[in-house]
Amino acid sequence: MAEPCTEPLKNRNAPEGWVEEWPPLGPIHPGRGLDKSWTSQFPLSCKGRFIINRHGQRFRLKGVNWYGASDVLHVVGGLDVQSLEVICETIRSLGFTVVRLPFSNEMLRSPVPEGAVNYEKNPRLQSLPAIAVLDEVIRCLGRHRVAVILNNHTTYGEFCGPPSQNSLWFDPTGPFSEKQWMDDWAMMAKRYSRCPQVVGFDLRNEIRPRWSLWPAFGRGHTSRTRWAVRDWAAAALTLGLRLLEICPDSLLVVERIVWPQKDLADYAACPGPLLPRLQGRLVLGVHHYSWSGPGRFVPGWSVPPALSCLVGAIRAVGIITRLNYGDMKPADLRQQVSQEWGSILEADVCPVWVSEFGADLRNPIEMRWLKQFVDILASLDAEWAYWPLNVGPKPGCGADEAYGMLSPDWTPQAAGDERLDLLQALGLPPSQRVAKAEKSGIQMNRPASNAELRSLYGDKDPLRAIRHPSFATALRGKTVASAPGLFLHASAPAFSALSNIGEEEEESPRMRKNSTTPCFNQQVTHAP
């Protein structure tokens, strides 16, 4: 069994309290007050396209994301406003069965910054380092009968900083190497190996290019004149097998590369890079927003007005994706989702978890898309997690979170929320309402502007990560525009190179029911 990482990770510019190494403390206690009738259903496993508990009943991932431990404050959001117990009870009362809990590698070694926690409301968190606060969050969620899937969201704790630092699963120029990434995960698996509420590990969030390093799936590591390729399949398999040595009953979530964004045929191939070696444990992760899309997508909000005509021209000729998900007609969106990953479920290969999707309640275009997308999720009976639980200012950004569904005090909104109503089609119970809504101070009649969206979701912009001189050199030309969300190049050879990125490998075959081996063949009992 692998031991937690004890090799020092030196950081000359570390803040006071930075942890250079972890002592071999072993697993933490799962916490007192766990409901044994609830924890007795764990661990979970995969049976074909479904996730089941130890009794053979389906366990539906009806989830929500609770970010913060992946950001500059290193702790989950809301602790500066509300008590941990109240927030966890809010999650339970809304009917969510699982929380996707993002964290950063930097958080594992960091103290809690001043102002991140209201210690009058959370006295038990006083003087704890960030990782110990995460322990208490996991324990509290367990007490409230909510499962946890840990998600390595970022390397460095930030939301609105340069995403190039967090684009890959490691930092090729800093202290967080690929080996360190795996050692960190091994430490986390060991730490929570006795916590039945921690049911899985989401290995890495939204992988995308970094400068001249380009992720690929199942192609091996290669180095080329213009860019180098890193194999996400090899890294995910190596780490997954290591984690299963420590926690053999855990689910392993492997997300697809988000730019260029392709279907899951290669990820679910059996035999393939992941299956059958991760059989019974593998869950594939995908993210969908109205402003994201297949292939080489560019969010509309990321395009400065001065460049809109130019971007429209290169979109029209297919250098970047013509239609993002929010631009598609309902029938076309359904067909696109089916082609990308719905066929995996139909073939009964493995579960697919839509672990991020959301919309701004004030934006009628996004809400229209959300209704269409929820209908598709319901028809496919897919696993899901809404993004996010959080409300209020984003750490380090200033702008308020546009997709959150709670009131400013991190309790359910008195008048309910239309997005929660939509999620009832996916198994969430009806939300409870109070007769009169309290004033929140939020201007619900004004959608977020493009500038606000860039501030909120600039880290998800796929092209910010390659806005670097080395990429310009790789494309052998000169930059003519460099703005948040877009990297454009003047020369025809550059556009040609951009249009070929990620397309050099042979296109993967579409998923066919008779060409893939299901994980299991036993019958699933659907629990209420």
ZIWO-V684542 format. One record per residue. RES is the residue in three letters. PHI is phi as a letter, one per 40 degrees, with the letter a starting at -180 (NA if undefined). OMEGA is omega in whole degrees, -180 to 180 (* if undefined). Layout:
res = [RES/RES]
phi = [PHI/PHI]
omega = [OMEGA/OMEGA]
This chain:
res = [MET/ALA/GLU/PRO/CYS/THR/GLU/PRO/LEU/LYS/ASN/ARG/ASN/ALA/PRO/GLU/GLY/TRP/VAL/GLU/GLU/TRP/PRO/PRO/LEU/GLY/PRO/ILE/HIS/PRO/GLY/ARG/GLY/LEU/ASP/LYS/SER/TRP/THR/SER/GLN/PHE/PRO/LEU/SER/CYS/LYS/GLY/ARG/PHE/ILE/ILE/ASN/ARG/HIS/GLY/GLN/ARG/PHE/ARG/LEU/LYS/GLY/VAL/ASN/TRP/TYR/GLY/ALA/SER/ASP/VAL/LEU/HIS/VAL/VAL/GLY/GLY/LEU/ASP/VAL/GLN/SER/LEU/GLU/VAL/ILE/CYS/GLU/THR/ILE/ARG/SER/LEU/GLY/PHE/THR/VAL/VAL/ARG/LEU/PRO/PHE/SER/ASN/GLU/MET/LEU/ARG/SER/PRO/VAL/PRO/GLU/GLY/ALA/VAL/ASN/TYR/GLU/LYS/ASN/PRO/ARG/LEU/GLN/SER/LEU/PRO/ALA/ILE/ALA/VAL/LEU/ASP/GLU/VAL/ILE/ARG/CYS/LEU/GLY/ARG/HIS/ARG/VAL/ALA/VAL/ILE/LEU/ASN/ASN/HIS/THR/THR/TYR/GLY/GLU/PHE/CYS/GLY/PRO/PRO/SER/GLN/ASN/SER/LEU/TRP/PHE/ASP/PRO/THR/GLY/PRO/PHE/SER/GLU/LYS/GLN/TRP/MET/ASP/ASP/TRP/ALA/MET/MET/ALA/LYS/ARG/TYR/SER/ARG/CYS/PRO/GLN/VAL/VAL/GLY/PHE/ASP/LEU/ARG/ASN/GLU/ILE/ARG/PRO/ARG/TRP/SER/LEU/TRP/PRO/ALA/PHE/GLY/ARG/GLY/HIS/THR/SER/ARG/THR/ARG/TRP/ALA/VAL/ARG/ASP/TRP/ALA/ALA/ALA/ALA/LEU/THR/LEU/GLY/LEU/ARG/LEU/LEU/GLU/ILE/CYS/PRO/ASP/SER/LEU/LEU/VAL/VAL/GLU/ARG/ILE/VAL/TRP/PRO/GLN/LYS/ASP/LEU/ALA/ASP/TYR/ALA/ALA/CYS/PRO/GLY/PRO/LEU/LEU/PRO/ARG/LEU/GLN/GLY/ARG/LEU/VAL/LEU/GLY/VAL/HIS/HIS/TYR/SER/TRP/SER/GLY/PRO/GLY/ARG/PHE/VAL/PRO/GLY/TRP/SER/VAL/PRO/PRO/ALA/LEU/SER/CYS/LEU/VAL/GLY/ALA/ILE/ARG/ALA/VAL/GLY/ILE/ILE/THR/ARG/LEU/ASN/TYR/GLY/ASP/MET/LYS/PRO/ALA/ASP/LEU/ARG/GLN/GLN/VAL/SER/GLN/GLU/TRP/GLY/SER/ILE/LEU/GLU/ALA/ASP/VAL/CYS/PRO/VAL/TRP/VAL/SER/GLU/PHE/GLY/ALA/ASP/LEU/ARG/ASN/PRO/ILE/GLU/MET/ARG/TRP/LEU/LYS/GLN/PHE/VAL/ASP/ILE/LEU/ALA/SER/LEU/ASP/ALA/GLU/TRP/ALA/TYR/TRP/PRO/LEU/ASN/VAL/GLY/PRO/LYS/PRO/GLY/CYS/GLY/ALA/ASP/GLU/ALA/TYR/GLY/MET/LEU/SER/PRO/ASP/TRP/THR/PRO/GLN/ALA/ALA/GLY/ASP/GLU/ARG/LEU/ASP/LEU/LEU/GLN/ALA/LEU/GLY/LEU/PRO/PRO/SER/GLN/ARG/VAL/ALA/LYS/ALA/GLU/LYS/SER/GLY/ILE/GLN/MET/ASN/ARG/PRO/ALA/SER/ASN/ALA/GLU/LEU/ARG/SER/LEU/TYR/GLY/ASP/LYS/ASP/PRO/LEU/ARG/ALA/ILE/ARG/HIS/PRO/SER/PHE/ALA/THR/ALA/LEU/ARG/GLY/LYS/THR/VAL/ALA/SER/ALA/PRO/GLY/LEU/PHE/LEU/HIS/ALA/SER/ALA/PRO/ALA/PHE/SER/ALA/LEU/SER/ASN/ILE/GLY/GLU/GLU/GLU/GLU/GLU/SER/PRO/ARG/MET/ARG/LYS/ASN/SER/THR/THR/PRO/CYS/PHE/ASN/GLN/GLN/VAL/THR/HIS/ALA/PRO]
phi = [NA/c/c/c/c/b/c/c/b/c/a/c/b/c/c/c/g/d/c/c/a/b/c/c/c/g/c/c/c/c/h/c/g/c/c/c/c/c/c/c/c/c/c/c/a/b/b/g/c/b/b/b/c/c/c/g/c/c/b/c/c/b/b/a/c/b/c/h/c/c/b/c/c/g/b/d/c/g/c/c/b/b/c/d/c/c/c/c/c/c/c/c/c/c/g/c/c/a/b/c/b/c/a/b/c/c/d/d/b/b/c/c/c/c/g/c/b/c/c/c/c/b/c/c/c/d/g/c/c/d/c/c/c/c/d/c/c/c/c/c/c/c/c/c/g/b/c/b/b/c/b/c/c/a/c/b/c/a/b/b/c/c/c/d/c/b/c/b/c/a/b/c/b/b/c/c/c/c/c/c/d/c/c/c/c/c/c/c/c/c/c/b/c/b/c/c/c/c/c/a/b/c/c/a/c/f/c/a/c/b/f/b/c/b/c/a/b/g/b/g/c/b/b/b/c/c/a/b/b/b/c/c/c/c/c/c/c/c/c/d/c/c/c/c/c/c/b/c/b/c/c/b/c/b/c/c/c/c/a/c/c/b/c/c/d/c/c/c/c/a/c/a/c/b/b/c/c/b/d/g/b/c/b/c/b/b/b/b/b/c/c/c/a/c/g/c/c/b/c/c/c/c/c/c/d/c/b/c/c/c/c/d/c/c/c/c/c/g/c/b/d/c/b/c/d/c/c/c/c/d/c/c/c/c/c/c/c/c/c/c/a/c/c/c/c/c/c/f/c/a/c/b/b/c/c/a/a/a/a/c/d/c/b/c/c/c/c/c/c/d/c/c/c/c/d/c/d/c/c/c/f/c/c/a/a/c/b/b/c/c/b/g/c/c/d/g/b/g/c/c/c/c/b/c/b/b/c/d/c/g/b/d/c/d/c/g/a/c/c/c/c/c/c/c/c/b/h/c/c/d/c/c/b/b/d/b/c/c/c/c/g/c/c/c/c/b/c/c/c/c/c/c/c/c/c/c/b/c/c/c/c/c/c/c/c/b/c/a/d/c/c/c/c/c/c/f/a/b/c/b/a/b/b/d/g/a/b/b/b/c/c/c/d/c/c/c/c/c/c/c/c/g/b/c/c/c/c/c/c/c/c/b/c/c/b/b/c/c/c/b/b/c/c/c/c/c/c/c]
omega = [-178/178/176/-178/176/177/-177/174/-173/176/-175/-178/-175/174/178/-179/179/-179/180/178/177/172/-178/-176/-177/-176/175/175/-177/-180/180/176/177/178/-176/178/177/-178/-179/179/-179/8/177/176/180/174/-173/-177/-175/170/-176/175/-174/178/-179/179/178/172/-177/174/174/-163/173/177/178/-174/180/178/176/-172/-173/-179/173/176/-180/-180/174/-177/175/-176/-169/177/179/-179/-179/-179/180/177/175/179/-180/-176/179/174/178/-179/-176/174/169/-169/-179/174/175/175/178/-180/-176/-175/-167/169/177/-180/178/178/-178/-178/171/-173/173/177/-177/-176/-178/-179/-178/174/180/170/-173/-177/177/173/176/176/-177/176/-180/178/-178/176/178/178/-179/174/177/180/-176/166/180/-178/173/-170/-177/172/178/-176/178/175/-172/179/-180/-175/-180/178/-174/-174/179/180/179/178/-176/-177/-176/-175/-175/179/176/177/179/176/180/178/178/179/179/176/-179/179/178/-176/-175/-177/178/-178/-176/-179/175/-169/-178/-179/175/-162/180/-179/164/179/-177/-179/171/-180/-180/175/-175/177/175/-177/174/-179/-176/178/179/177/-176/-179/-174/-180/177/-178/176/-173/179/-180/-179/-180/-179/179/-179/179/-179/179/178/179/179/172/-179/-179/-173/-177/-177/170/178/180/177/-180/177/172/-173/178/-9/-175/-176/179/-174/-175/-180/-179/-176/-179/180/7/-179/-178/-176/-180/11/-173/177/-177/-180/-178/-171/170/180/-176/176/177/179/170/180/-176/174/-178/178/173/-176/-175/174/179/-179/-179/-177/-175/176/-178/-177/-177/-174/-180/179/179/177/-180/-179/173/-177/-179/172/177/169/-175/-179/-176/169/-175/-179/179/-174/171/-177/-179/179/177/178/179/180/179/178/-179/-176/-177/178/179/176/178/180/179/178/-176/-179/179/171/-178/173/-167/170/167/-179/-178/176/-178/-177/-175/-176/179/179/-180/176/178/-179/179/179/-176/177/176/179/178/180/-179/179/-179/-175/172/-174/172/-179/174/-16/169/-167/171/178/-177/175/-179/177/-176/-178/-179/178/176/-175/-172/-178/-172/-177/173/-178/179/175/171/180/177/-176/-178/-178/-177/-177/-180/174/177/179/-178/174/178/180/174/178/-180/178/-180/179/-178/171/-172/-175/-179/174/178/-178/-177/179/179/-174/-178/-177/176/178/179/177/178/178/179/176/178/-177/-170/178/179/180/180/-171/-174/176/-175/-179/177/-172/-177/-179/179/177/177/-179/-180/174/177/-179/180/176/178/177/-177/178/176/-176/173/-177/-176/-172/-171/177/177/-180/178/178/179/179/-179/-179/-177/178/-177/-175/179/-179/-179/-179/178/178/-179/177/-178/-176/-179/-177/-179/177/180/-179/177/-178/-179/179/174/-179/178/179/*]
